[in-house]
Amino acid sequence: MGPALVLNTDMAREGQVAVAGRFLAYMDDYVPGQERAVGMAGDAFLVALYIGGSARLTMDGLTYELERNNLVACSWEQFRRAKCDAGCRFRCICLSSESARDLAMLAVGNWDVKLYIARHPVLSLTESRAAYFNRYFDLYRATLQKPRTAYFDDLCTAMLQVLIYDLYDFLTGFIQHEMSPYSSGDTLFRNFLLLLHDTYPKPRLIAPYAERLRVTPKYLSQVCKRMCGQSASKLIDDFVVGDIRRLMERRDKTIKEISNELQFPNVSFFGKYVKQHLGLSPRGYRQMLARCAAQP
């Protein structure tokens, strides 16, 4: 089981919107451009199933001809600012970028999917495939509208993982058909992600990875920046923070044991790193997890 979503506010329900903290939201009959109190950051990841008739959707300056059972995958900000014909209606699942990262959307083998979605945000589904995804939306609506239970966070995490991997599995055939031969930069970037994924504990400096990949730290960071818009250091921090979140959820490990396991020089340095990347001290983060678990 991957790290659980951190759902740190009470459930809120506003009409056809169900929100679990600021990390997960479900929306029925959503129309792009319509303001709803979803409380999600603009970089949140959205999957929306189109349930209207023939229409046009304009997003980021591009116009798409929509048909019933099209699936849209993009950021919440892109979708919220899009314009569409009257009668456009979507069923949406939205999860924060933090949750998306924690669910391994950046993991090796999934990067091609992210690039494909960026180029093709509107996908065509068969009737049977649309019915299949519709069942996910039904499940999320029912789950987010029921009372919180002790296993609510874990349940949401597991369901999201299944949805994301199902979506990736669906896209694999399209990606393989479109894929062009890898450049040397592509290969280096994928090898870096593979190394990051497989290394534990993870060094927090670029140099050890660059040395194993036989390139300079500067060149590795330049390739990462070109491939995904983020530096190698940022990607390393994302993976390290994922390990920290996972270990902090284990009540059988002390903060000192986690610090040692991840090879921080001391607990004080570990505390500063956690505060910098999670916004809370290690103790504060654990207290927040305990409050979430205690919510009815």
C-alpha positions as CSV (number, residue, x, y, z in Angstrom):
1,M,0.0,0.0,0.0
2,G,1.4,3.4,-0.9
3,P,1.3,6.5,1.4
4,A,-2.2,7.5,2.4
5,L,-3.7,10.8,1.4
6,V,-3.6,13.4,4.2
7,L,-7.2,14.6,4.6
8,N,-6.7,17.4,7.1
9,T,-10.1,19.1,7.2
10,D,-13.6,17.9,7.8
11,M,-15.7,16.6,4.9
12,A,-17.7,19.3,3.2
13,R,-20.6,18.8,0.8
14,E,-22.0,21.7,-1.3
15,G,-24.7,20.6,-3.6
16,Q,-23.1,18.2,-6.1
17,V,-19.6,18.7,-4.8
18,A,-18.0,16.4,-2.3
19,V,-14.6,17.4,-0.8
20,A,-12.2,15.5,1.4
21,G,-10.0,18.3,2.8
22,R,-8.0,20.1,0.2
23,F,-6.7,16.9,-1.4
24,L,-9.6,15.2,-3.1
25,A,-12.8,16.4,-4.7
26,Y,-15.7,14.9,-6.7
27,M,-18.1,16.9,-8.8
28,D,-21.3,16.0,-10.6
29,D,-22.7,17.9,-13.6
30,Y,-19.8,20.4,-13.6
31,V,-19.6,23.0,-16.4
32,P,-16.1,24.5,-17.1
33,G,-15.9,28.1,-16.0
34,Q,-18.5,27.5,-13.3
35,E,-17.3,28.6,-9.9
36,R,-17.7,26.0,-7.2
37,A,-16.2,25.9,-3.8
38,V,-13.8,23.1,-4.4
39,G,-10.8,24.5,-2.6
40,M,-8.3,22.8,-4.9
41,A,-5.0,24.4,-6.0
42,G,-4.7,25.2,-9.7
43,D,-2.1,22.5,-10.3
44,A,-4.4,19.7,-9.0
45,F,-4.9,16.8,-11.4
46,L,-8.4,16.3,-12.9
47,V,-10.1,13.5,-14.7
48,A,-13.5,14.4,-16.2
49,L,-15.9,12.2,-18.1
50,Y,-18.1,14.1,-20.6
51,I,-21.8,13.3,-20.3
52,G,-23.3,15.8,-22.6
53,G,-24.1,15.8,-26.4
54,S,-21.9,17.1,-29.2
55,A,-20.2,20.4,-28.2
56,R,-16.9,22.3,-28.4
57,L,-14.4,22.8,-25.6
58,T,-11.8,25.5,-25.8
59,M,-8.8,25.0,-23.5
60,D,-5.4,26.7,-23.6
61,G,-6.3,28.3,-26.9
62,L,-7.1,24.9,-28.6
63,T,-10.7,23.8,-29.5
64,Y,-11.8,20.2,-29.1
65,E,-14.9,18.6,-30.6
66,L,-16.6,16.8,-27.7
67,E,-18.7,13.7,-28.0
68,R,-20.4,11.8,-25.2
69,N,-18.0,9.6,-23.3
70,N,-14.9,11.7,-24.0
71,L,-12.5,11.7,-21.1
72,V,-10.6,14.9,-20.3
73,A,-7.3,14.8,-18.2
74,C,-5.6,18.0,-17.3
75,S,-4.9,20.4,-14.4
76,W,-7.8,21.9,-12.4
77,E,-6.8,25.4,-13.5
78,Q,-6.8,24.5,-17.2
79,F,-10.3,23.0,-16.9
80,R,-11.7,25.7,-14.6
81,R,-10.7,28.4,-17.2
82,A,-11.9,26.4,-20.2
83,K,-14.9,27.6,-22.2
84,C,-17.5,25.3,-23.7
85,D,-20.9,25.3,-25.5
86,A,-24.1,25.4,-23.5
87,G,-25.1,22.0,-22.3
88,C,-21.5,20.8,-21.5
89,R,-21.6,18.6,-18.4
90,F,-18.9,16.5,-16.8
91,R,-18.4,14.2,-13.9
92,C,-15.0,15.0,-12.3
93,I,-12.5,13.6,-9.9
94,C,-9.8,16.1,-8.8
95,L,-6.8,15.4,-6.6
96,S,-4.0,17.7,-5.5
97,S,-0.6,17.6,-7.0
98,E,0.8,16.4,-3.6
99,S,-1.6,13.4,-3.7
100,A,-0.8,12.7,-7.3
101,R,2.9,12.6,-6.5
102,D,2.3,10.4,-3.5
103,L,0.4,8.0,-5.7
104,A,3.5,7.5,-7.8
105,M,2.4,9.4,-10.9
106,L,6.0,10.5,-11.4
107,A,7.3,6.9,-11.1
108,V,9.3,5.3,-13.9
109,G,7.0,4.0,-16.7
110,N,4.4,6.6,-15.9
111,W,6.4,9.6,-17.3
112,D,5.4,8.8,-20.9
113,V,1.7,8.8,-19.8
114,K,2.1,12.3,-18.3
115,L,3.7,13.6,-21.5
116,Y,1.0,11.9,-23.6
117,I,-1.8,13.5,-21.5
118,A,-0.2,16.9,-21.8
119,R,-0.4,16.5,-25.6
120,H,-3.8,14.8,-25.8
121,P,-6.0,16.1,-22.9
122,V,-9.2,14.9,-24.6
123,L,-9.5,11.1,-25.1
124,S,-12.2,9.1,-26.8
125,L,-13.7,6.1,-24.9
126,T,-15.8,3.3,-26.3
127,E,-19.3,2.8,-24.7
128,S,-18.0,-0.1,-22.6
129,R,-14.9,1.7,-21.5
130,A,-17.0,4.8,-20.6
131,A,-19.3,2.6,-18.5
132,Y,-16.3,1.1,-16.8
133,F,-15.0,4.6,-15.8
134,N,-18.5,5.7,-14.8
135,R,-18.4,3.0,-12.1
136,Y,-15.3,4.7,-10.7
137,F,-17.2,8.0,-10.5
138,D,-20.2,6.3,-8.8
139,L,-17.8,4.7,-6.3
140,Y,-16.1,8.0,-5.5
141,R,-19.4,9.9,-5.0
142,A,-20.7,7.2,-2.7
143,T,-17.4,7.1,-0.7
144,L,-17.0,10.8,-0.3
145,Q,-20.6,11.3,0.8
146,K,-20.6,8.7,3.6
147,P,-19.4,9.3,7.2
148,R,-15.7,9.2,7.9
149,T,-14.4,5.9,9.2
150,A,-11.1,4.7,10.7
151,Y,-10.0,3.5,7.2
152,F,-11.3,6.3,5.2
153,D,-7.9,7.7,4.2
154,D,-6.6,4.3,3.2
155,L,-9.7,3.6,1.2
156,C,-9.4,6.8,-0.8
157,T,-5.8,6.1,-1.4
158,A,-6.4,2.6,-2.7
159,M,-9.3,3.7,-5.0
160,L,-7.2,6.5,-6.4
161,Q,-4.3,4.2,-7.1
162,V,-6.6,1.8,-9.0
163,L,-8.1,4.6,-11.0
164,I,-4.7,6.1,-12.0
165,Y,-3.2,2.8,-13.0
166,D,-6.3,1.8,-14.9
167,L,-6.1,5.1,-16.8
168,Y,-2.4,4.5,-17.5
169,D,-3.1,1.0,-18.6
170,F,-5.7,2.3,-21.0
171,L,-3.3,4.8,-22.5
172,T,-0.4,2.4,-23.0
173,G,-1.6,1.2,-26.4
174,F,-1.9,4.8,-27.7
175,I,1.5,5.7,-26.3
176,Q,3.3,2.8,-27.9
177,H,1.7,3.6,-31.3
178,E,2.8,7.2,-31.1
179,M,6.2,6.8,-29.4
180,S,9.2,8.0,-31.4
181,P,12.8,6.7,-30.7
182,Y,14.3,8.0,-27.5
183,S,17.0,10.7,-27.7
184,S,20.0,10.6,-25.5
185,G,18.4,13.1,-23.2
186,D,15.2,11.0,-23.0
187,T,17.3,7.9,-22.1
188,L,19.3,9.8,-19.4
189,F,16.1,11.3,-17.9
190,R,14.4,7.9,-17.7
191,N,17.5,6.2,-16.3
192,F,17.7,9.0,-13.6
193,L,14.0,8.4,-12.6
194,L,14.7,4.6,-12.5
195,L,17.7,5.2,-10.3
196,L,15.7,7.5,-8.0
197,H,12.9,5.0,-7.8
198,D,15.1,2.0,-7.0
199,T,17.6,3.7,-4.6
200,Y,16.9,3.5,-0.9
201,P,17.7,5.5,1.1
202,K,18.0,8.2,-1.4
203,P,21.0,10.6,-1.4
204,R,19.8,14.2,-1.4
205,L,22.5,15.6,-3.6
206,I,22.7,15.4,-7.4
207,A,26.4,14.2,-7.5
208,P,25.9,10.5,-6.5
209,Y,23.3,10.0,-9.2
210,A,25.3,11.9,-11.8
211,E,28.3,9.8,-11.0
212,R,26.4,6.6,-11.5
213,L,24.9,7.9,-14.7
214,R,28.4,9.1,-15.8
215,V,27.4,12.7,-16.5
216,T,28.1,15.9,-14.6
217,P,25.5,17.2,-12.1
218,K,25.1,20.3,-14.1
219,Y,24.2,18.4,-17.3
220,L,21.9,16.1,-15.5
221,S,20.0,19.0,-14.0
222,Q,19.8,20.7,-17.4
223,V,18.3,17.6,-19.0
224,C,15.7,17.2,-16.2
225,K,14.8,20.9,-16.6
226,R,14.4,20.4,-20.3
227,M,12.4,17.2,-20.0
228,C,9.9,18.1,-17.2
229,G,10.5,21.7,-16.2
230,Q,12.0,20.8,-12.9
231,S,15.6,20.5,-11.7
232,A,17.2,17.3,-10.7
233,S,17.3,18.6,-7.1
234,K,13.6,19.2,-7.1
235,L,12.9,15.7,-8.4
236,I,15.2,14.2,-5.7
237,D,13.4,16.2,-3.0
238,D,10.0,15.0,-4.3
239,F,11.1,11.3,-4.0
240,V,12.7,11.8,-0.6
241,V,9.6,13.6,0.8
242,G,7.6,10.6,-0.5
243,D,9.7,8.3,1.6
244,I,9.4,10.6,4.6
245,R,5.6,10.7,4.4
246,R,5.4,6.9,4.2
247,L,7.7,6.4,7.2
248,M,6.0,9.1,9.3
249,E,2.7,7.2,9.0
250,R,4.3,4.2,10.7
251,R,3.7,4.7,14.4
252,D,6.2,1.9,15.2
253,K,9.1,4.1,14.1
254,T,10.4,7.0,16.2
255,I,11.5,10.3,14.5
256,K,15.1,9.5,15.3
257,E,14.8,6.0,13.7
258,I,13.3,7.6,10.6
259,S,16.1,10.2,10.5
260,N,18.7,7.4,10.8
261,E,17.0,5.2,8.2
262,L,17.0,8.0,5.6
263,Q,20.6,8.8,6.5
264,F,20.2,12.4,7.7
265,P,23.2,13.5,9.7
266,N,21.1,14.2,12.8
267,V,17.6,14.7,14.0
268,S,17.9,18.5,14.0
269,F,18.8,18.5,10.3
270,F,16.0,16.1,9.6
271,G,13.5,18.4,11.4
272,K,14.6,21.4,9.3
273,Y,14.2,19.4,6.1
274,V,10.7,18.2,7.0
275,K,9.7,21.7,8.0
276,Q,11.0,23.1,4.8
277,H,9.1,20.6,2.6
278,L,6.0,19.7,4.6
279,G,5.4,22.9,6.4
280,L,5.4,21.3,9.8
281,S,8.0,19.9,12.2
282,P,8.2,16.0,12.3
283,R,6.3,16.1,15.6
284,G,3.7,18.6,14.2
285,Y,3.2,16.4,11.1
286,R,2.6,13.3,13.2
287,Q,0.1,15.2,15.4
288,M,-1.7,16.3,12.3
289,L,-1.9,12.7,11.1
290,A,-3.2,11.7,14.5
291,R,-5.9,14.3,14.4
292,C,-7.0,13.2,10.9
293,A,-7.2,9.6,12.1
294,A,-9.3,10.6,15.1
295,Q,-11.9,12.5,13.0
296,P,-15.3,10.7,13.0
